[in-house]
Structures are given as structure tokens and as C-alpha cells.
């Protein structure tokens, strides 16, 4: 698989992080952080950044595992649980700064979106960084991440799956209720007859093309509106 973007490095606290950056053909557009699933910064995430770039966004996916990735679910679970959340927070903050400092990025805020583990981390990043102006949470879960929703000012789009055993509909509705209780503007959809990771077109066991296309269209409209 070939990709249109490039691997970059950026400052992360006193350290440095790295990630994959894809630019729109127009030369400029709103910035969006794309946060990985528990597999790591794999080709599927790079390809998704390229898709976002084709839609006019400057898309950056920080490599939160610092070069590690896997296709084995057990190994992915270990990588997720071993992730140092404070370091991940610094990497996400550094990625936001890298986007806002890039000449191609328009606007004073960026979006944050993520899948599975990344969905929860997108919410988490937005509770820490007011420069994140919109969040899209695709079936987000991470047991080590606690959200202080009182600090969340960005609107949230939540996209979940009816058959998801990791984040069942009741958990999605609970999160929606908590966001509403914290005064956060949010839009939640629980898509029927699909499973966790239905957006991942490299996993034919769960990928649902029609629902994924609909969810992506909703995401693009939301981000364009909120980051305008």
C-alpha cells in the first residue's frame, strides 16, 4: 500500500514524538488529529489520514506506541494497557501544536478523532487542551483513561455500534448522558446491526462499508461545521 503523506517528528514536552502527516491537494485546510486503534499506527490509520486529506483536512496521526504495532489482539491489548497515559497526553498536545504551527493549517483550533482506544483518547485530549475545537469518538474505550468532563469545551460526535461488546449501547448512552450533564454539546449515533471497528476496512470480519460511509459523511460535515 502506498501513501501520500510523510512521517514527521514533533516536540513532545522535553521529548520528541513522531507521526504520519497527510496534506490536502488544495494546500491548506483545517487540522485534525487522527488517533490510532489499539493496533498502533498501522497502514489503516495512515490510509485514513490520506482519506481525510482528500477531503480537505490536514491530518496528523501521532504514533503513541513509539514505533510498535501488531496484528495480534492479545499483543494489542498489552500495548494498550501498557501505554503511559501522561506520555500519550504529551504526544497528543505536541501533535496539536505541530498542526497549529504548520503553514497548511487554517483556523485557531483543530479537531481530534479516534477509533476504539483512540476515541477515548480524543475525548481525553480535549479535556486537557482547549485548542481542540471538535471531537469525534468512534466507539472509544480505554480502561486506564478517566475523563474530567468539566474541562471539556469542544462539541462531541459519538459514533457507536449496536453489536459492540467492548462499548455496548448502554455505555454509549451513559457517556452521552454524562456529556450532556456537563453541558457539552454532543451528537450520538448508535448504528444498528454493526459491530465494534466497523470503520476498519482492513478487517472484513467487522467492516460494514455502507455504515462506514454514512458515519464518515456525518464526521466530515461535523468537523467542517465546527472548525470553520
C-alpha distance (Angstrom), angle and dihedral (degrees) to the residues before:
residue distance angle dihedral
X1 . . .
X2 3.79 . .
X3 3.77 124.1 .
X4 3.79 134.8 -152.9
X5 3.80 97.4 -147.6
X6 3.78 135.9 71.1
X7 3.79 138.6 -122.5
X8 3.80 111.4 -110.9
X9 3.79 140.4 -178.8
X10 3.79 126.0 -137.1
X11 3.79 138.5 176.7
X12 3.80 116.3 -86.3
X13 3.78 109.8 -176.2
X14 3.81 106.3 -66.7
X15 3.80 89.4 -21.3
X16 3.79 134.3 60.1
X17 3.78 130.0 -111.7
X18 3.74 131.7 -163.3
X19 3.75 136.2 -149.7
X20 3.77 148.8 152.5
X21 3.82 119.1 -83.1
X22 3.80 125.8 -166.6
X23 3.81 123.6 -173.6
X24 3.81 129.2 -155.6
X25 3.79 119.7 -112.4
X26 3.81 88.7 -121.1
X27 3.80 88.7 67.2
X28 3.79 97.0 -122.2
X29 3.79 143.2 42.0
X30 3.80 145.1 131.3
X31 3.78 116.5 -46.8
X32 3.79 123.2 -118.9
X33 3.80 132.1 -177.7
X34 3.82 112.2 -140.7
X35 3.81 110.9 -158.3
X36 3.79 121.3 -154.7
X37 3.78 131.4 -118.7
X38 3.80 119.2 -117.4
X39 3.82 90.1 -81.0
X40 3.81 92.0 74.5
X41 3.79 131.7 -122.3
X42 3.79 93.6 -28.2
X43 3.80 130.4 164.8
X44 3.80 91.9 -91.7
X45 3.82 89.9 62.7
X46 3.80 92.5 45.6
X47 3.79 89.0 50.7
X48 3.80 90.3 49.6
X49 3.81 90.0 53.0
X50 3.79 88.2 52.8
X51 3.81 89.6 50.5
X52 3.79 90.5 52.0
X53 3.81 89.4 49.4
X54 3.79 90.2 52.6
X55 3.81 86.0 55.6
X56 3.80 91.1 55.6
X57 3.81 102.4 -93.6
X58 3.79 130.9 123.9
X59 3.80 99.4 -129.1
X60 3.80 125.8 -164.2
X61 3.79 125.6 -179.7
X62 3.82 113.2 -167.4
X63 3.79 115.5 -145.2
X64 3.79 99.5 -123.8
X65 3.81 93.4 178.1
X66 3.82 91.7 54.1
X67 3.80 96.5 -126.7
X68 3.79 100.7 -28.7
X69 3.81 122.8 117.0
X70 3.77 137.5 152.8
X71 3.79 145.1 -172.5
X72 3.81 93.4 -149.4
X73 3.82 114.9 97.8
X74 3.81 93.9 -147.0
X75 3.79 91.8 51.4
X76 3.81 90.3 45.2
X77 3.78 90.1 53.5
X78 3.80 90.6 52.2
X79 3.80 92.3 48.4
X80 3.80 90.6 50.4
X81 3.78 93.9 48.6
X82 3.81 92.3 44.7
X83 3.79 93.2 51.3
X84 3.80 109.6 120.3
X85 3.78 101.3 -129.3
X86 3.85 95.8 -158.1
X87 3.81 89.7 52.8
X88 3.80 90.7 46.4
X89 3.81 88.4 51.9
X90 3.80 90.1 53.5
X91 3.80 91.0 48.3
X92 3.80 90.9 50.5
X93 3.80 91.8 48.0
X94 3.79 89.2 48.6
X95 3.79 90.8 50.2
X96 3.80 90.9 52.0
X97 3.80 89.7 50.2
X98 3.81 91.2 47.7
X99 3.79 91.0 53.0
X100 3.78 95.4 46.2
X101 3.78 89.8 48.2
X102 3.80 93.2 51.1
X103 3.77 116.2 103.2
X104 3.81 92.0 -135.5
X105 3.81 95.1 59.5
X106 3.78 118.3 96.2
X107 3.79 124.3 -159.2
X108 3.79 133.2 28.8
X109 3.80 96.8 -93.9
X110 3.79 136.8 49.9
X111 3.77 135.5 -150.0
X112 3.79 125.5 -116.6
X113 3.78 122.1 -152.7
X114 3.76 132.8 167.2
X115 3.76 146.3 168.8
X116 3.82 127.0 -126.6
X117 3.82 103.1 -37.3
X118 3.79 87.7 11.8
X119 3.78 93.2 56.2
X120 3.78 91.7 59.5
X121 3.80 90.5 44.3
X122 3.81 90.9 51.7
X123 3.78 89.0 57.6
X124 3.80 90.6 44.3
X125 3.80 92.9 50.8
X126 3.79 90.8 51.3
X127 3.82 91.4 53.9
X128 3.81 87.9 57.4
X129 3.79 103.0 37.3
X130 3.82 122.0 48.5
X131 3.80 89.6 -167.0
X132 3.81 86.9 78.5
X133 3.78 103.6 91.6
X134 3.81 101.6 179.7
X135 3.81 136.3 21.0
X136 3.79 130.4 -156.6
X137 3.80 113.3 -168.3
X138 3.80 114.3 -166.2
X139 3.83 106.2 -164.5
X140 3.82 91.6 -45.0
X141 3.79 123.2 -162.2
X142 3.80 136.3 159.3
X143 3.82 119.9 150.2
X144 3.82 93.2 -153.7
X145 3.79 96.2 54.1
X146 3.80 118.5 89.4
X147 3.79 118.0 -170.3
X148 3.80 124.0 -142.0
X149 3.78 96.2 -158.4
X150 3.79 92.1 -177.1
X151 3.81 86.3 77.1
X152 3.80 95.6 48.7
X153 3.80 112.2 105.3
X154 3.81 100.7 157.7
X155 3.81 121.0 94.7
X156 3.81 114.5 -110.0
X157 3.78 133.3 -142.3
X158 3.80 111.9 -162.1
X159 3.80 119.3 -162.0
X160 3.79 116.6 -172.8
X161 3.80 141.4 163.1
X162 3.78 129.4 -119.3
X163 3.81 94.2 -140.5
X164 3.81 95.4 44.2
X165 3.80 111.8 130.7
X166 3.82 93.5 -177.0
X167 3.81 94.1 54.3
X168 3.82 106.4 14.9
X169 3.81 120.5 -164.8
X170 3.80 91.5 -99.0
X171 3.82 90.2 58.9
X172 3.79 91.0 48.1
X173 3.81 91.8 50.7
X174 3.80 90.3 47.5
X175 3.80 90.5 54.3
X176 3.79 90.5 47.2
X177 3.81 90.4 51.8
X178 3.81 91.7 48.4
X179 3.80 91.3 50.5
X180 3.77 91.6 49.3
X181 3.79 89.9 47.9
X182 3.80 89.3 53.9
X183 3.79 90.6 52.1
X184 3.80 94.5 -108.8
X185 3.79 116.0 149.3
X186 3.79 107.1 -126.5
X187 3.78 143.8 168.9
X188 3.81 117.5 -158.1
X189 3.80 129.2 -172.1
X190 3.79 125.8 -177.2
X191 3.78 105.2 -163.1
X192 3.81 114.2 -143.5
X193 3.80 125.4 -122.8
X194 3.82 96.2 9.2
X195 3.79 133.4 109.3
X196 3.78 138.0 -136.4
X197 3.83 112.3 -64.9
X198 3.80 94.1 21.6
X199 3.82 87.9 149.7
X200 3.81 93.0 62.9
X201 3.80 107.3 98.5
X202 3.80 91.7 -173.2
X203 3.81 89.9 67.1
X204 3.81 109.0 67.3
X205 3.81 90.1 179.0
X206 3.82 90.9 71.2
X207 3.81 107.9 9.9
X208 3.80 113.4 115.9
X209 3.82 108.5 -170.3
X210 3.81 98.4 -165.5
X211 3.80 95.0 48.3
X212 3.80 91.6 42.2
X213 3.80 90.6 53.3
X214 3.80 91.3 49.7
X215 3.81 92.4 47.6
X216 3.79 91.7 48.5
X217 3.80 91.4 50.7
X218 3.81 89.8 51.7
X219 3.81 89.9 48.0
X220 3.78 94.1 50.8
X221 3.80 92.5 48.6
X222 3.80 91.0 48.6
X223 3.80 94.9 48.7
X224 3.79 93.8 44.8
X225 3.78 90.8 51.2
X226 3.79 97.1 45.0
X227 3.80 97.2 41.5
X228 3.81 96.6 43.3
